[in-house]
Amino acid sequence: MSVLVAAYNESAAIRDTLESLSRQDYPGSVEVLVLNDGSSDDTVRLARAAIKKHGFKRKIKARVIDFEVNRGKSAALNDGLVEAKYDLIVTLDGDSWVKYDGLRKIVERLLSDPPDTQAVAGAVMVRNSRQNFLCRAQEWDYFHGIASVKRMQGMYHGTLVAQGAFSIYRREALEQAGGWAECVGEDIVL
């Protein structure tokens, strides 16, 4: 699978994101593409250092693609899709952290669903929910506005939105849809 990590000014989080990806127990081959969308901070340097530090051995390979101009998340994802070499495409935000079995479980879910399933939304939670009021409010929003609705939709093998923070798609479906629309809310439009 190819993991597209969209990153814009993620110097505070990109190391943790890449460390979490380096520890995945997914048995197949994984390519991680960090798509730096014209960051003005140390995202690129820190991402490259994290890739070197964590080695990305075994079947997980990682590299940074540095777009020097900020064009927006959807443009970075579309260019990443062109670079990706596998048929299963995972999107992940540059400030996300994936549990050690996250990639394996999201692939298992996609493959166990009906054969015409084109995307699966992964479980997203707020990592720093106890840090301040804004983080608590975001957790509350995720729980009520996203997680509970997704659980109910999942009971019927369906979802209306595969959020960009952590989802998996079949490449063919992405290509047929023309990739991500270049707008805010690209995951909703898709």
WOPE-V824584 format. One record per pair of residues at least 12 apart in sequence whose C-alpha atoms are under 10 Angstrom apart, sorted by the first residue. I is the first residue (numbers start at 0). GAP is how many residues later the second one is. Records with the same first field share a line. If there is no record, write none. Layout:
BEGIN
I->GAP, GAP
END
This chain:
BEGIN
0->25, 27, 28, 29, 30, 31, 59, 83, 84, 85, 86, 87, 88, 89, 102, 106, 167, 168, 169, 170
1->27, 28, 29, 30, 31, 58, 59, 60, 78, 79, 81, 82, 83, 84, 85, 86, 87, 88, 89, 166, 169
2->18, 27, 28, 29, 30, 31, 59, 77, 78, 81, 83, 85, 86, 87, 88, 89, 100, 163, 164, 165
3->27, 28, 29, 30, 31, 72, 73, 74, 75, 76, 77, 79, 80, 85, 86, 87, 88, 89, 90, 162
4->12, 13, 27, 28, 29, 30, 31, 59, 60, 68, 71, 72, 75, 85, 86, 87, 88, 89, 90, 91, 159, 160, 161
5->27, 28, 29, 30, 31, 66, 67, 68, 69, 70, 71, 74, 85, 86, 87, 88, 89, 158, 159
6->27, 28, 29, 30, 31, 32, 36, 37, 40, 59, 65, 66, 69, 70, 85, 86, 87, 88
7->27, 28, 29, 30, 31, 32, 33, 35, 36, 62, 64, 65, 68, 85, 86, 87
8->27, 28, 29, 30, 31, 32, 33, 34, 35, 85, 86
9->26, 29, 30, 31, 32, 33, 34, 36, 37, 83, 84, 85
10->28, 29, 30, 31, 32, 33, 34, 35, 36, 83, 84
11->29, 30, 31, 34, 82, 83
12->30, 33, 34, 80, 81, 82, 83, 84
13->20, 28, 29, 30, 32, 33, 34, 36, 79, 80, 81, 82, 83
14->28, 31, 32, 33, 34, 35, 36, 38, 39, 79, 80, 82
15->31, 34, 78, 79, 80, 81, 82
16->30, 33, 75, 76, 77, 78, 79, 80, 81
17->14, 16, 28, 29, 30, 32, 33, 35, 36, 38, 44, 76, 77, 78, 79, 80
18->28, 31, 32, 34, 35, 36, 37, 78, 79, 81
19->34, 76, 77, 78, 79, 80, 81, 82
20->30, 33, 35, 39, 41, 75, 76, 77, 78, 79, 80, 81, 82
21->28, 29, 32, 33, 34, 35, 36, 37, 38, 39, 40, 76, 78
22->31, 33, 34, 37, 75, 76, 77, 78
23->36, 74, 75, 76, 77, 78, 79, 80
24->35, 74, 75, 76, 77, 78, 79, 80
25->33, 34, 74, 75, 76, 77, 78, 79, 80, 81, 82
26->31, 32, 33, 76, 77
27->30, 31, 32, 76
28->29, 30, 31, 32, 57
29->26, 28, 29, 30, 31, 32, 55, 56, 58, 59, 73
30->25, 28, 29, 30, 31, 32, 53, 54, 55, 58
31->19, 24, 28, 29, 30, 31, 32, 52, 58, 60
32->28, 29, 30, 31, 32, 44, 47, 48, 50, 51, 58
33->13, 14, 17, 28, 29, 30, 31, 32, 42, 43, 46, 58, 59, 60
34->28, 29, 30, 31, 32, 38, 40, 41, 42, 44, 45, 58, 59
35->28, 29, 30, 31, 32, 33, 34, 37, 40, 41, 58
36->28, 29, 30, 31, 32, 33, 34, 35, 36, 37, 38, 39, 40
37->28, 29, 30, 31, 32, 33, 34, 38
38->27, 28, 29, 30, 31
39->28, 29, 30
42->21, 23, 51
43->20, 21, 22, 23
44->19
46->15, 16, 17, 47
47->14, 15, 16
49->12
50->12, 13
64->14, 15, 18
66->12
70->111
71->110, 111, 112, 114
72->20, 91, 107, 108, 109, 110, 111, 112, 113
73->90, 105, 106, 107, 108, 109, 110, 111, 112, 113
74->104, 105, 106, 107, 108, 111
75->104, 106
76->14, 15, 87, 102, 103, 104, 105, 109
77->96, 97, 100, 101, 102, 103, 104
78->100
80->90, 93, 94, 98, 99
81->93, 97
83->87
84->86
85->84, 85
86->82, 83, 84, 85, 86
87->19, 22, 30, 31, 80, 81, 82, 83, 84
88->18, 30, 78, 79, 80, 81, 82, 83, 85
89->13, 16, 17, 29, 30, 31, 32, 74, 75, 76, 77, 78, 79, 80, 81
90->30, 31, 71, 72, 73, 74, 75, 76, 77, 78, 96
91->30, 71, 72, 73, 74, 75, 76
92->70, 71, 72, 73
93->71
94->32, 70
95->28, 29, 30, 31, 69, 70
96->27, 28, 29, 30, 68, 69
97->24, 25, 26, 68
101->20, 21, 64
102->19, 63, 64, 65
104->17
105->13, 14, 15, 16, 17, 60, 61, 62
106->12, 13, 15, 60, 61, 62
108->12, 13, 59
109->58, 59, 60
112->44, 45
113->43
116->40, 41, 52, 53, 56
117->50, 51, 52, 53, 54, 55, 56
118->39, 40, 42, 43, 48, 49, 50, 51, 52, 54, 55
119->34, 37, 38, 39, 41, 42, 43, 46, 47, 48, 49, 50
120->29, 33, 37, 38, 39, 40, 41, 42, 43, 44, 45, 46, 47, 48
121->25, 28, 40, 41, 42, 43, 44, 45, 46
122->23, 24, 27, 28, 40, 42, 43, 44
123->15, 18, 19, 22, 23, 39, 41, 42, 43
124->13, 14, 15, 17, 18, 21, 22, 40
125->12, 13, 14, 15, 16, 17
126->12
145->15, 17
149->12
159->28, 30
160->26, 27, 28, 29
161->25, 26, 27, 28
162->22, 23, 24, 25, 27
163->21, 22, 23, 24, 26
164->22
166->20
173->16
176->13
177->12
END
